[in-house]
Amino acid sequence: MNADKELDARGLNCPLPILKAKKALADMSSGQILRVVSTDAGSVRDFQAFAKQTGNELVEQQTVGSEYFTLLKRR
């Protein structure tokens, strides 16, 4: 799936990936996709909780080596 915007959160620990994603989503239009790349293992469950709390859709999560990819659709 193609993302409208990509956020590189590699090297950042909780809660920075979530905070940066929240800021990025605020600048996006409804229905657009944000792709987040992080190296914090905790970000996987953090983004699941974030999606539930904010109403943004968690489209997909994937782990490749030590990197975690999250696709979020702006509500």
All heavy atoms as TSV, in Angstrom:
chain	resi	resn	atom	element	x	y	z
A	1	MET	N	N	0.838	-1.180	0.000
A	1	MET	CA	C	0.000	0.000	0.000
A	1	MET	C	C	0.887	1.249	0.000
A	1	MET	O	O	1.864	1.320	0.725
A	1	MET	CB	C	-0.898	-0.009	1.246
A	1	MET	CG	C	-1.809	1.183	1.311
A	1	MET	SD	S	-2.941	1.123	2.707
A	1	MET	CE	C	-4.176	0.025	2.045
A	2	ASN	N	N	0.531	2.203	-0.810
A	2	ASN	CA	C	1.299	3.440	-0.896
A	2	ASN	C	C	0.885	4.398	0.208
A	2	ASN	O	O	-0.299	4.557	0.487
A	2	ASN	CB	C	1.081	4.111	-2.253
A	2	ASN	CG	C	1.741	3.341	-3.380
A	2	ASN	OD1	O	2.725	2.638	-3.155
A	2	ASN	ND2	N	1.203	3.462	-4.568
A	3	ALA	N	N	1.860	5.027	0.812
A	3	ALA	CA	C	1.596	5.993	1.872
A	3	ALA	C	C	1.653	7.406	1.291
A	3	ALA	O	O	2.411	7.676	0.369
A	3	ALA	CB	C	2.616	5.841	2.981
A	4	ASP	N	N	0.829	8.284	1.848
A	4	ASP	CA	C	0.840	9.679	1.424
A	4	ASP	C	C	1.985	10.440	2.092
A	4	ASP	O	O	2.457	11.447	1.575
A	4	ASP	CB	C	-0.498	10.343	1.780
A	4	ASP	CG	C	-1.651	9.686	1.038
A	4	ASP	OD1	O	-1.722	9.842	-0.191
A	4	ASP	OD2	O	-2.459	8.996	1.682
A	5	LYS	N	N	2.411	9.937	3.255
A	5	LYS	CA	C	3.475	10.588	4.016
A	5	LYS	C	C	4.231	9.516	4.783
A	5	LYS	O	O	3.644	8.539	5.218
A	5	LYS	CB	C	2.847	11.593	4.988
A	5	LYS	CG	C	3.810	12.531	5.654
A	5	LYS	CD	C	3.014	13.583	6.438
A	5	LYS	CE	C	3.873	14.753	6.818
A	5	LYS	NZ	N	3.103	15.794	7.489
A	6	GLU	N	N	5.544	9.707	4.944
A	6	GLU	CA	C	6.350	8.750	5.705
A	6	GLU	C	C	7.038	9.459	6.858
A	6	GLU	O	O	7.539	10.574	6.710
A	6	GLU	CB	C	7.377	8.063	4.809
A	6	GLU	CG	C	8.163	7.020	5.567
A	6	GLU	CD	C	8.809	5.963	4.681
A	6	GLU	OE1	O	8.295	5.710	3.586
A	6	GLU	OE2	O	9.818	5.404	5.108
A	7	LEU	N	N	7.059	8.788	8.003
A	7	LEU	CA	C	7.694	9.323	9.203
A	7	LEU	C	C	8.793	8.360	9.637
A	7	LEU	O	O	8.528	7.188	9.879
A	7	LEU	CB	C	6.652	9.472	10.317
A	7	LEU	CG	C	7.172	9.848	11.699
A	7	LEU	CD1	C	7.803	11.230	11.683
A	7	LEU	CD2	C	6.049	9.804	12.714
A	8	ASP	N	N	10.013	8.867	9.704
A	8	ASP	CA	C	11.148	8.060	10.150
A	8	ASP	C	C	11.342	8.307	11.643
A	8	ASP	O	O	11.815	9.363	12.053
A	8	ASP	CB	C	12.400	8.446	9.370
A	8	ASP	CG	C	13.606	7.586	9.731
A	8	ASP	OD1	O	13.517	6.784	10.693
A	8	ASP	OD2	O	14.636	7.718	9.056
A	9	ALA	N	N	10.958	7.320	12.459
A	9	ALA	CA	C	11.087	7.434	13.918
A	9	ALA	C	C	12.143	6.467	14.439
A	9	ALA	O	O	12.133	6.114	15.610
A	9	ALA	CB	C	9.732	7.165	14.571
A	10	ARG	N	N	13.060	6.054	13.567
A	10	ARG	CA	C	14.125	5.135	13.982
A	10	ARG	C	C	15.007	5.814	15.018
A	10	ARG	O	O	15.333	6.996	14.888
A	10	ARG	CB	C	14.964	4.704	12.784
A	10	ARG	CG	C	14.214	3.722	11.891
A	10	ARG	CD	C	15.059	3.356	10.699
A	10	ARG	NE	N	14.785	4.323	9.648
A	10	ARG	CZ	C	14.705	4.018	8.364
A	10	ARG	NH1	N	14.900	2.802	7.944
A	10	ARG	NH2	N	14.437	4.954	7.478
A	11	GLY	N	N	15.354	5.057	16.067
A	11	GLY	CA	C	16.216	5.578	17.114
A	11	GLY	C	C	15.472	6.337	18.205
A	11	GLY	O	O	16.063	6.729	19.197
A	12	LEU	N	N	14.177	6.541	18.022
A	12	LEU	CA	C	13.377	7.252	19.021
A	12	LEU	C	C	12.657	6.251	19.916
A	12	LEU	O	O	12.154	5.239	19.437
A	12	LEU	CB	C	12.345	8.161	18.343
A	12	LEU	CG	C	12.894	9.238	17.407
A	12	LEU	CD1	C	11.748	9.991	16.761
A	12	LEU	CD2	C	13.804	10.182	18.166
A	13	ASN	N	N	12.602	6.541	21.196
A	13	ASN	CA	C	11.898	5.676	22.143
A	13	ASN	C	C	10.576	6.299	22.549
A	13	ASN	O	O	10.368	7.503	22.407
A	13	ASN	CB	C	12.769	5.424	23.378
A	13	ASN	CG	C	13.990	4.580	23.042
A	13	ASN	OD1	O	13.911	3.656	22.242
A	13	ASN	ND2	N	15.121	4.910	23.626
A	14	CYS	N	N	9.704	5.455	23.059
A	14	CYS	CA	C	8.390	5.862	23.523
A	14	CYS	C	C	8.533	7.069	24.463
A	14	CYS	O	O	9.441	7.065	25.301
A	14	CYS	CB	C	7.738	4.694	24.248
A	14	CYS	SG	S	6.108	5.052	24.888
A	15	PRO	N	N	7.715	8.059	24.345
A	15	PRO	CA	C	6.531	8.198	23.488
A	15	PRO	C	C	6.785	8.973	22.196
A	15	PRO	O	O	5.836	9.348	21.512
A	15	PRO	CB	C	5.576	8.977	24.384
A	15	PRO	CG	C	6.483	9.942	25.093
A	15	PRO	CD	C	7.773	9.155	25.325
A	16	LEU	N	N	8.039	9.229	21.845
A	16	LEU	CA	C	8.329	10.083	20.687
A	16	LEU	C	C	7.739	9.594	19.357
A	16	LEU	O	O	7.210	10.409	18.604
A	16	LEU	CB	C	9.823	10.334	20.563
A	16	LEU	CG	C	10.388	11.274	21.639
A	16	LEU	CD1	C	11.904	11.369	21.525
A	16	LEU	CD2	C	9.769	12.644	21.547
A	17	PRO	N	N	7.795	8.287	19.019
A	17	PRO	CA	C	7.174	7.872	17.749
A	17	PRO	C	C	5.678	8.214	17.693
A	17	PRO	O	O	5.183	8.679	16.659
A	17	PRO	CB	C	7.399	6.359	17.715
A	17	PRO	CG	C	8.652	6.162	18.510
A	17	PRO	CD	C	8.536	7.171	19.628
A	18	ILE	N	N	4.984	8.035	18.808
A	18	ILE	CA	C	3.550	8.340	18.854
A	18	ILE	C	C	3.327	9.841	18.720
A	18	ILE	O	O	2.452	10.288	17.966
A	18	ILE	CB	C	2.923	7.828	20.173
A	18	ILE	CG1	C	2.970	6.307	20.226
A	18	ILE	CG2	C	1.502	8.340	20.355
A	18	ILE	CD1	C	2.064	5.593	19.262
A	19	LEU	N	N	4.088	10.632	19.446
A	19	LEU	CA	C	3.916	12.084	19.391
A	19	LEU	C	C	4.193	12.640	17.997
A	19	LEU	O	O	3.460	13.499	17.499
A	19	LEU	CB	C	4.823	12.769	20.425
A	19	LEU	CG	C	4.502	12.471	21.884
A	19	LEU	CD1	C	5.555	13.087	22.800
A	19	LEU	CD2	C	3.116	12.981	22.241
A	20	LYS	N	N	5.229	12.124	17.353
A	20	LYS	CA	C	5.558	12.581	15.998
A	20	LYS	C	C	4.482	12.132	14.997
A	20	LYS	O	O	4.139	12.868	14.078
A	20	LYS	CB	C	6.937	12.099	15.578
A	20	LYS	CG	C	8.047	12.828	16.324
A	20	LYS	CD	C	9.411	12.485	15.754
A	20	LYS	CE	C	10.492	13.324	16.387
A	20	LYS	NZ	N	10.550	14.679	15.876
A	21	ALA	N	N	3.945	10.931	15.193
A	21	ALA	CA	C	2.872	10.445	14.323
A	21	ALA	C	C	1.616	11.293	14.502
A	21	ALA	O	O	0.944	11.636	13.529
A	21	ALA	CB	C	2.567	8.979	14.618
A	22	LYS	N	N	1.307	11.629	15.738
A	22	LYS	CA	C	0.128	12.465	16.023
A	22	LYS	C	C	0.249	13.811	15.308
A	22	LYS	O	O	-0.694	14.290	14.689
A	22	LYS	CB	C	-0.008	12.658	17.528
A	22	LYS	CG	C	-1.217	13.437	17.934
A	22	LYS	CD	C	-1.326	13.535	19.447
A	22	LYS	CE	C	-2.577	14.306	19.835
A	22	LYS	NZ	N	-2.713	14.427	21.275
A	23	LYS	N	N	1.436	14.401	15.375
A	23	LYS	CA	C	1.677	15.684	14.719
A	23	LYS	C	C	1.568	15.546	13.199
A	23	LYS	O	O	0.975	16.382	12.524
A	23	LYS	CB	C	3.054	16.209	15.109
A	23	LYS	CG	C	3.329	17.583	14.581
A	23	LYS	CD	C	4.640	18.131	15.114
A	23	LYS	CE	C	4.739	19.570	14.785
A	23	LYS	NZ	N	5.678	20.147	14.066
A	24	ALA	N	N	2.139	14.487	12.650
A	24	ALA	CA	C	2.090	14.263	11.198
A	24	ALA	C	C	0.659	14.065	10.727
A	24	ALA	O	O	0.248	14.612	9.703
A	24	ALA	CB	C	2.952	13.061	10.815
A	25	LEU	N	N	-0.124	13.283	11.478
A	25	LEU	CA	C	-1.520	13.027	11.105
A	25	LEU	C	C	-2.348	14.312	11.140
A	25	LEU	O	O	-3.263	14.493	10.340
A	25	LEU	CB	C	-2.138	11.975	12.025
A	25	LEU	CG	C	-1.695	10.539	11.762
A	25	LEU	CD1	C	-2.080	9.639	12.933
A	25	LEU	CD2	C	-2.291	10.012	10.472
A	26	ALA	N	N	-2.025	15.208	12.063
A	26	ALA	CA	C	-2.767	16.467	12.173
A	26	ALA	C	C	-2.625	17.315	10.916
A	26	ALA	O	O	-3.522	18.104	10.588
A	26	ALA	CB	C	-2.292	17.241	13.397
A	27	ASP	N	N	-1.519	17.158	10.200
A	27	ASP	CA	C	-1.271	17.925	8.969
A	27	ASP	C	C	-1.784	17.217	7.721
A	27	ASP	O	O	-1.568	17.703	6.614
A	27	ASP	CB	C	0.234	18.185	8.805
A	27	ASP	CG	C	0.777	19.108	9.885
A	27	ASP	OD1	O	-0.006	19.895	10.450
A	27	ASP	OD2	O	1.984	19.027	10.171
A	28	MET	N	N	-2.449	16.076	7.901
A	28	MET	CA	C	-2.919	15.291	6.764
A	28	MET	C	C	-4.433	15.394	6.626
A	28	MET	O	O	-5.123	15.766	7.572
A	28	MET	CB	C	-2.493	13.826	6.932
A	28	MET	CG	C	-0.980	13.650	6.934
A	28	MET	SD	S	-0.437	11.985	7.370
A	28	MET	CE	C	-0.963	11.057	5.935
A	29	SER	N	N	-4.924	15.039	5.447
A	29	SER	CA	C	-6.363	15.037	5.191
A	29	SER	C	C	-6.973	13.694	5.543
A	29	SER	O	O	-6.281	12.673	5.549
A	29	SER	CB	C	-6.636	15.329	3.710
A	29	SER	OG	O	-6.117	16.582	3.355
A	30	SER	N	N	-8.257	13.687	5.800
A	30	SER	CA	C	-8.971	12.464	6.119
A	30	SER	C	C	-8.790	11.429	5.005
A	30	SER	O	O	-8.886	11.760	3.822
A	30	SER	CB	C	-10.456	12.773	6.301
A	30	SER	OG	O	-11.156	11.607	6.633
A	31	GLY	N	N	-8.477	10.187	5.402
A	31	GLY	CA	C	-8.317	9.110	4.434
A	31	GLY	C	C	-6.888	8.919	3.949
A	31	GLY	O	O	-6.580	7.909	3.321
A	32	GLN	N	N	-5.997	9.868	4.243
A	32	GLN	CA	C	-4.612	9.716	3.818
A	32	GLN	C	C	-3.894	8.714	4.725
A	32	GLN	O	O	-4.282	8.500	5.869
A	32	GLN	CB	C	-3.881	11.060	3.844
A	32	GLN	CG	C	-4.282	11.979	2.712
A	32	GLN	CD	C	-3.388	13.203	2.642
A	32	GLN	OE1	O	-3.214	13.913	3.623
A	32	GLN	NE2	N	-2.826	13.459	1.461
A	33	ILE	N	N	-2.829	8.115	4.186
A	33	ILE	CA	C	-2.082	7.068	4.883
A	33	ILE	C	C	-0.719	7.595	5.332
A	33	ILE	O	O	0.013	8.187	4.550
A	33	ILE	CB	C	-1.859	5.844	3.959
A	33	ILE	CG1	C	-3.185	5.287	3.441
A	33	ILE	CG2	C	-1.025	4.774	4.663
A	33	ILE	CD1	C	-4.000	4.542	4.434
A	34	LEU	N	N	-0.414	7.332	6.608
A	34	LEU	CA	C	0.896	7.663	7.175
A	34	LEU	C	C	1.644	6.360	7.424
A	34	LEU	O	O	1.117	5.443	8.044
A	34	LEU	CB	C	0.741	8.421	8.502
A	34	LEU	CG	C	2.033	8.681	9.286
A	34	LEU	CD1	C	2.949	9.642	8.511
A	34	LEU	CD2	C	1.722	9.245	10.667
A	35	ARG	N	N	2.885	6.291	6.948
A	35	ARG	CA	C	3.743	5.124	7.180
A	35	ARG	C	C	4.810	5.530	8.185
A	35	ARG	O	O	5.544	6.497	7.955
A	35	ARG	CB	C	4.387	4.681	5.872
A	35	ARG	CG	C	5.279	3.467	5.999
A	35	ARG	CD	C	5.766	3.075	4.608
A	35	ARG	NE	N	6.475	1.821	4.632
A	35	ARG	CZ	C	7.795	1.725	4.452
A	35	ARG	NH1	N	8.529	2.800	4.241
A	35	ARG	NH2	N	8.373	0.549	4.460
A	36	VAL	N	N	4.877	4.799	9.292
A	36	VAL	CA	C	5.852	5.088	10.342
A	36	VAL	C	C	6.858	3.943	10.410
A	36	VAL	O	O	6.475	2.778	10.451
A	36	VAL	CB	C	5.170	5.241	11.726
A	36	VAL	CG1	C	6.196	5.627	12.782
A	36	VAL	CG2	C	4.047	6.271	11.674
A	37	VAL	N	N	8.140	4.291	10.413
A	37	VAL	CA	C	9.208	3.310	10.573
A	37	VAL	C	C	9.866	3.601	11.917
A	37	VAL	O	O	10.312	4.722	12.162
A	37	VAL	CB	C	10.270	3.431	9.457
A	37	VAL	CG1	C	11.317	2.332	9.609
A	37	VAL	CG2	C	9.633	3.377	8.093
A	38	SER	N	N	9.904	2.597	12.804
A	38	SER	CA	C	10.515	2.790	14.114
A	38	SER	C	C	11.381	1.594	14.477
A	38	SER	O	O	11.289	0.536	13.860
A	38	SER	CB	C	9.448	3.023	15.184
A	38	SER	OG	O	8.671	1.869	15.355
A	39	THR	N	N	12.216	1.796	15.495
A	39	THR	CA	C	13.073	0.716	15.989
A	39	THR	C	C	12.724	0.366	17.432
A	39	THR	O	O	13.372	-0.502	18.017
A	39	THR	CB	C	14.562	1.118	15.900
A	39	THR	OG1	O	14.735	2.402	16.508
A	39	THR	CG2	C	15.034	1.171	14.455
A	40	ASP	N	N	11.721	1.012	17.986
A	40	ASP	CA	C	11.278	0.762	19.358
A	40	ASP	C	C	10.222	-0.348	19.344
A	40	ASP	O	O	9.134	-0.164	18.812
A	40	ASP	CB	C	10.698	2.047	19.950
A	40	ASP	CG	C	10.186	1.873	21.372
A	40	ASP	OD1	O	10.478	0.834	21.998
A	40	ASP	OD2	O	9.486	2.778	21.857
A	41	ALA	N	N	10.568	-1.506	19.915
A	41	ALA	CA	C	9.646	-2.646	19.915
A	41	ALA	C	C	8.320	-2.300	20.585
A	41	ALA	O	O	7.268	-2.813	20.212
A	41	ALA	CB	C	10.289	-3.842	20.613
A	42	GLY	N	N	8.341	-1.426	21.559
A	42	GLY	CA	C	7.121	-1.024	22.251
A	42	GLY	C	C	6.173	-0.233	21.375
A	42	GLY	O	O	4.985	-0.119	21.679
A	43	SER	N	N	6.675	0.296	20.264
A	43	SER	CA	C	5.823	1.100	19.390
A	43	SER	C	C	4.710	0.265	18.745
A	43	SER	O	O	3.669	0.801	18.388
A	43	SER	CB	C	6.647	1.801	18.312
A	43	SER	OG	O	7.162	0.883	17.374
A	44	VAL	N	N	4.923	-1.042	18.620
A	44	VAL	CA	C	3.906	-1.910	18.013
A	44	VAL	C	C	2.613	-1.825	18.818
A	44	VAL	O	O	1.554	-1.479	18.280
A	44	VAL	CB	C	4.399	-3.369	17.905
A	44	VAL	CG1	C	3.290	-4.285	17.424
A	44	VAL	CG2	C	5.598	-3.455	16.982
A	45	ARG	N	N	2.682	-2.094	20.104
A	45	ARG	CA	C	1.455	-2.029	20.909
A	45	ARG	C	C	1.025	-0.579	21.167
A	45	ARG	O	O	-0.152	-0.296	21.314
A	45	ARG	CB	C	1.593	-2.820	22.199
A	45	ARG	CG	C	2.514	-2.247	23.211
A	45	ARG	CD	C	2.506	-3.038	24.530
A	45	ARG	NE	N	3.449	-2.459	25.446
A	45	ARG	CZ	C	4.754	-2.663	25.432
A	45	ARG	NH1	N	5.270	-3.483	24.544
A	45	ARG	NH2	N	5.543	-2.070	26.291
A	46	ASP	N	N	2.002	0.338	21.202
A	46	ASP	CA	C	1.653	1.748	21.392
A	46	ASP	C	C	0.785	2.261	20.250
A	46	ASP	O	O	-0.186	2.981	20.483
A	46	ASP	CB	C	2.920	2.611	21.488
A	46	ASP	CG	C	3.690	2.384	22.774
A	46	ASP	OD1	O	3.134	1.788	23.723
A	46	ASP	OD2	O	4.862	2.800	22.835
A	47	PHE	N	N	1.125	1.888	19.020
A	47	PHE	CA	C	0.326	2.337	17.874
A	47	PHE	C	C	-1.044	1.669	17.849
A	47	PHE	O	O	-2.019	2.269	17.394
A	47	PHE	CB	C	1.071	2.123	16.550
A	47	PHE	CG	C	2.049	3.228	16.246
A	47	PHE	CD1	C	3.402	2.990	16.210
A	47	PHE	CD2	C	1.604	4.524	16.017
A	47	PHE	CE1	C	4.306	4.009	15.953
A	47	PHE	CE2	C	2.498	5.558	15.760
A	47	PHE	CZ	C	3.847	5.294	15.736
A	48	GLN	N	N	-1.141	0.449	18.349
A	48	GLN	CA	C	-2.452	-0.204	18.444
A	48	GLN	C	C	-3.355	0.573	19.396
A	48	GLN	O	O	-4.509	0.860	19.082
A	48	GLN	CB	C	-2.287	-1.656	18.913
A	48	GLN	CG	C	-1.589	-2.531	17.901
A	48	GLN	CD	C	-1.147	-3.882	18.455
A	48	GLN	OE1	O	-1.301	-4.170	19.636
A	48	GLN	NE2	N	-0.577	-4.715	17.599
A	49	ALA	N	N	-2.820	0.946	20.544
A	49	ALA	CA	C	-3.585	1.719	21.528
A	49	ALA	C	C	-3.891	3.119	20.997
A	49	ALA	O	O	-5.011	3.628	21.173
A	49	ALA	CB	C	-2.812	1.812	22.841
A	50	PHE	N	N	-2.928	3.723	20.338
A	50	PHE	CA	C	-3.101	5.062	19.769
A	50	PHE	C	C	-4.260	5.084	18.776
A	50	PHE	O	O	-5.092	5.988	18.793
A	50	PHE	CB	C	-1.799	5.498	19.091
A	50	PHE	CG	C	-1.896	6.780	18.318
A	50	PHE	CD1	C	-1.906	7.997	18.964
A	50	PHE	CD2	C	-1.971	6.770	16.932
A	50	PHE	CE1	C	-1.998	9.192	18.248
A	50	PHE	CE2	C	-2.055	7.937	16.207
A	50	PHE	CZ	C	-2.073	9.159	16.863
A	51	ALA	N	N	-4.308	4.073	17.907
A	51	ALA	CA	C	-5.375	4.006	16.902
A	51	ALA	C	C	-6.744	3.898	17.572
A	51	ALA	O	O	-7.695	4.577	17.176
A	51	ALA	CB	C	-5.143	2.828	15.954
A	52	LYS	N	N	-6.855	3.056	18.587
A	52	LYS	CA	C	-8.126	2.900	19.298
A	52	LYS	C	C	-8.552	4.196	19.974
A	52	LYS	O	O	-9.715	4.575	19.940
A	52	LYS	CB	C	-8.028	1.790	20.346
A	52	LYS	CG	C	-8.065	0.402	19.771
A	52	LYS	CD	C	-8.003	-0.636	20.871
A	52	LYS	CE	C	-7.904	-2.032	20.269
A	52	LYS	NZ	N	-7.669	-3.053	21.275
A	53	GLN	N	N	-7.604	4.876	20.595
A	53	GLN	CA	C	-7.911	6.090	21.339
A	53	GLN	C	C	-8.265	7.273	20.445
A	53	GLN	O	O	-9.080	8.110	20.824
A	53	GLN	CB	C	-6.732	6.484	22.238
A	53	GLN	CG	C	-6.519	5.539	23.391
A	53	GLN	CD	C	-5.231	5.854	24.158
A	53	GLN	OE1	O	-4.448	6.706	23.773
A	53	GLN	NE2	N	-5.021	5.131	25.246
A	54	THR	N	N	-7.652	7.348	19.267
A	54	THR	CA	C	-7.835	8.522	18.415
A	54	THR	C	C	-8.854	8.322	17.296
A	54	THR	O	O	-9.259	9.293	16.669
A	54	THR	CB	C	-6.506	8.937	17.772
A	54	THR	OG1	O	-6.037	7.863	16.944
A	54	THR	CG2	C	-5.466	9.286	18.832
A	55	GLY	N	N	-9.206	7.075	17.005
A	55	GLY	CA	C	-10.150	6.824	15.914
A	55	GLY	C	C	-9.487	6.731	14.555
A	55	GLY	O	O	-10.162	6.540	13.546
A	56	ASN	N	N	-8.161	6.874	14.515
A	56	ASN	CA	C	-7.443	6.652	13.262
A	56	ASN	C	C	-7.351	5.148	13.046
A	56	ASN	O	O	-7.275	4.384	14.000
A	56	ASN	CB	C	-6.040	7.264	13.324
A	56	ASN	CG	C	-6.083	8.773	13.405
A	56	ASN	OD1	O	-6.579	9.434	12.502
A	56	ASN	ND2	N	-5.586	9.320	14.498
A	57	GLU	N	N	-7.374	4.723	11.786
A	57	GLU	CA	C	-7.386	3.289	11.488
A	57	GLU	C	C	-5.976	2.724	11.393
A	57	GLU	O	O	-5.120	3.264	10.688
A	57	GLU	CB	C	-8.108	3.043	10.159
A	57	GLU	CG	C	-8.198	1.582	9.792
A	57	GLU	CD	C	-8.824	1.350	8.428
A	57	GLU	OE1	O	-9.452	2.272	7.888
A	57	GLU	OE2	O	-8.657	0.241	7.898
A	58	LEU	N	N	-5.732	1.646	12.142
A	58	LEU	CA	C	-4.465	0.925	12.041
A	58	LEU	C	C	-4.623	-0.031	10.864
A	58	LEU	O	O	-5.305	-1.046	10.959
A	58	LEU	CB	C	-4.178	0.166	13.337
A	58	LEU	CG	C	-2.880	-0.630	13.365
A	58	LEU	CD1	C	-1.680	0.281	13.229
A	58	LEU	CD2	C	-2.791	-1.432	14.641
A	59	VAL	N	N	-4.010	0.315	9.751
A	59	VAL	CA	C	-4.175	-0.455	8.513
A	59	VAL	C	C	-3.322	-1.713	8.530
A	59	VAL	O	O	-3.779	-2.797	8.188
A	59	VAL	CB	C	-3.831	0.411	7.276
A	59	VAL	CG1	C	-3.949	-0.397	5.995
A	59	VAL	CG2	C	-4.718	1.639	7.236
A	60	GLU	N	N	-2.055	-1.562	8.956
A	60	GLU	CA	C	-1.140	-2.700	8.907
A	60	GLU	C	C	0.055	-2.453	9.819
A	60	GLU	O	O	0.485	-1.317	9.996
A	60	GLU	CB	C	-0.647	-2.879	7.467
A	60	GLU	CG	C	0.249	-4.057	7.237
A	60	GLU	CD	C	0.715	-4.145	5.774
A	60	GLU	OE1	O	0.028	-3.631	4.882
A	60	GLU	OE2	O	1.775	-4.730	5.558
A	61	GLN	N	N	0.598	-3.539	10.372
A	61	GLN	CA	C	1.855	-3.484	11.109
A	61	GLN	C	C	2.717	-4.637	10.627
A	61	GLN	O	O	2.215	-5.725	10.378
A	61	GLN	CB	C	1.633	-3.588	12.619
A	61	GLN	CG	C	1.074	-2.322	13.223
A	61	GLN	CD	C	1.036	-2.365	14.732
A	61	GLN	OE1	O	0.499	-3.285	15.317
A	61	GLN	NE2	N	1.602	-1.357	15.368
A	62	GLN	N	N	4.006	-4.363	10.503
A	62	GLN	CA	C	4.931	-5.367	9.990
A	62	GLN	C	C	6.273	-5.193	10.680
A	62	GLN	O	O	6.686	-4.066	10.970
A	62	GLN	CB	C	5.084	-5.138	8.484
A	62	GLN	CG	C	5.546	-6.303	7.706
A	62	GLN	CD	C	5.499	-5.990	6.212
A	62	GLN	OE1	O	5.693	-4.859	5.791
A	62	GLN	NE2	N	5.254	-6.996	5.412
A	63	THR	N	N	6.937	-6.300	10.943
A	63	THR	CA	C	8.276	-6.266	11.522
A	63	THR	C	C	9.252	-6.848	10.511
A	63	THR	O	O	9.033	-7.935	9.990
A	63	THR	CB	C	8.334	-7.099	12.823
A	63	THR	OG1	O	7.365	-6.590	13.741
A	63	THR	CG2	C	9.709	-7.036	13.457
A	64	VAL	N	N	10.300	-6.084	10.221
A	64	VAL	CA	C	11.341	-6.544	9.312
A	64	VAL	C	C	12.670	-6.347	10.030
A	64	VAL	O	O	13.124	-5.217	10.211
A	64	VAL	CB	C	11.321	-5.770	7.975
A	64	VAL	CG1	C	12.434	-6.258	7.059
A	64	VAL	CG2	C	9.964	-5.884	7.296
A	65	GLY	N	N	13.248	-7.452	10.481
A	65	GLY	CA	C	14.484	-7.364	11.253
A	65	GLY	C	C	14.226	-6.618	12.555
A	65	GLY	O	O	13.372	-7.006	13.338
A	66	SER	N	N	14.938	-5.526	12.748
A	66	SER	CA	C	14.759	-4.737	13.976
A	66	SER	C	C	13.960	-3.465	13.723
A	66	SER	O	O	13.974	-2.538	14.529
A	66	SER	CB	C	16.133	-4.372	14.550
A	66	SER	OG	O	16.847	-3.576	13.619
A	67	GLU	N	N	13.262	-3.429	12.579
A	67	GLU	CA	C	12.439	-2.258	12.256
A	67	GLU	C	C	10.962	-2.631	12.250
A	67	GLU	O	O	10.581	-3.731	11.849
A	67	GLU	CB	C	12.842	-1.667	10.902
A	67	GLU	CG	C	14.237	-1.092	10.913
A	67	GLU	CD	C	14.601	-0.383	9.624
A	67	GLU	OE1	O	14.073	-0.741	8.551
A	67	GLU	OE2	O	15.423	0.530	9.696
A	68	TYR	N	N	10.158	-1.679	12.705
A	68	TYR	CA	C	8.708	-1.884	12.823
A	68	TYR	C	C	8.006	-0.867	11.932
A	68	TYR	O	O	8.239	0.334	12.040
A	68	TYR	CB	C	8.277	-1.727	14.284
A	68	TYR	CG	C	9.073	-2.630	15.199
A	68	TYR	CD1	C	10.231	-2.170	15.821
A	68	TYR	CD2	C	8.712	-3.959	15.376
A	68	TYR	CE1	C	10.990	-3.006	16.625
A	68	TYR	CE2	C	9.472	-4.808	16.171
A	68	TYR	CZ	C	10.604	-4.324	16.800
A	68	TYR	OH	O	11.351	-5.161	17.577
A	69	PHE	N	N	7.155	-1.387	11.052
A	69	PHE	CA	C	6.447	-0.542	10.090
A	69	PHE	C	C	4.968	-0.500	10.472
A	69	PHE	O	O	4.361	-1.542	10.694
A	69	PHE	CB	C	6.609	-1.094	8.672
A	69	PHE	CG	C	8.038	-1.091	8.204
A	69	PHE	CD1	C	8.871	-2.158	8.477
A	69	PHE	CD2	C	8.545	-0.015	7.504
A	69	PHE	CE1	C	10.200	-2.166	8.054
A	69	PHE	CE2	C	9.869	-0.010	7.078
A	69	PHE	CZ	C	10.698	-1.083	7.348
A	70	THR	N	N	4.424	0.688	10.528
A	70	THR	CA	C	3.022	0.875	10.879
A	70	THR	C	C	2.380	1.770	9.838
A	70	THR	O	O	2.925	2.814	9.480
A	70	THR	CB	C	2.884	1.534	12.267
A	70	THR	OG1	O	3.536	0.721	13.237
A	70	THR	CG2	C	1.437	1.711	12.657
A	71	LEU	N	N	1.207	1.351	9.344
A	71	LEU	CA	C	0.421	2.173	8.434
A	71	LEU	C	C	-0.826	2.634	9.174
A	71	LEU	O	O	-1.593	1.803	9.705
A	71	LEU	CB	C	0.010	1.391	7.187
A	71	LEU	CG	C	1.103	1.057	6.182
A	71	LEU	CD1	C	0.528	0.226	5.043
A	71	LEU	CD2	C	1.727	2.328	5.621
A	72	LEU	N	N	-1.026	3.934	9.215
A	72	LEU	CA	C	-2.201	4.524	9.871
A	72	LEU	C	C	-2.984	5.345	8.857
A	72	LEU	O	O	-2.392	6.097	8.075
A	72	LEU	CB	C	-1.763	5.461	11.013
A	72	LEU	CG	C	-1.089	4.822	12.205
A	72	LEU	CD1	C	-0.387	5.886	13.036
A	72	LEU	CD2	C	-2.121	4.086	13.060
A	73	LYS	N	N	-4.302	5.179	8.870
A	73	LYS	CA	C	-5.171	5.967	7.993
A	73	LYS	C	C	-5.825	7.069	8.827
A	73	LYS	O	O	-6.458	6.807	9.843
A	73	LYS	CB	C	-6.249	5.113	7.348
A	73	LYS	CG	C	-7.107	5.898	6.352
A	73	LYS	CD	C	-8.268	5.095	5.836
A	73	LYS	CE	C	-7.849	4.202	4.717
A	73	LYS	NZ	N	-9.018	3.555	4.075
A	74	ARG	N	N	-5.654	8.297	8.367
A	74	ARG	CA	C	-6.201	9.465	9.060
A	74	ARG	C	C	-7.722	9.405	9.073
A	74	ARG	O	O	-8.348	9.166	8.061
A	74	ARG	CB	C	-5.708	10.740	8.358
A	74	ARG	CG	C	-6.347	12.030	8.813
A	74	ARG	CD	C	-5.660	12.551	10.052
A	74	ARG	NE	N	-5.879	13.957	10.247
A	74	ARG	CZ	C	-6.879	14.472	10.966
A	74	ARG	NH1	N	-7.765	13.691	11.540
A	74	ARG	NH2	N	-6.996	15.766	11.117
A	75	ARG	N	N	-8.296	9.626	10.234
A	75	ARG	CA	C	-9.762	9.594	10.341
A	75	ARG	C	C	-10.394	10.804	9.693
A	75	ARG	O	O	-9.817	11.795	9.440
A	75	ARG	CB	C	-10.204	9.481	11.797
A	75	ARG	CG	C	-9.795	10.646	12.661
A	75	ARG	CD	C	-10.354	10.483	14.067
A	75	ARG	NE	N	-9.570	11.207	15.030
A	75	ARG	CZ	C	-9.659	12.520	15.235
A	75	ARG	NH1	N	-10.522	13.235	14.567
A	75	ARG	NH2	N	-8.889	13.116	16.109
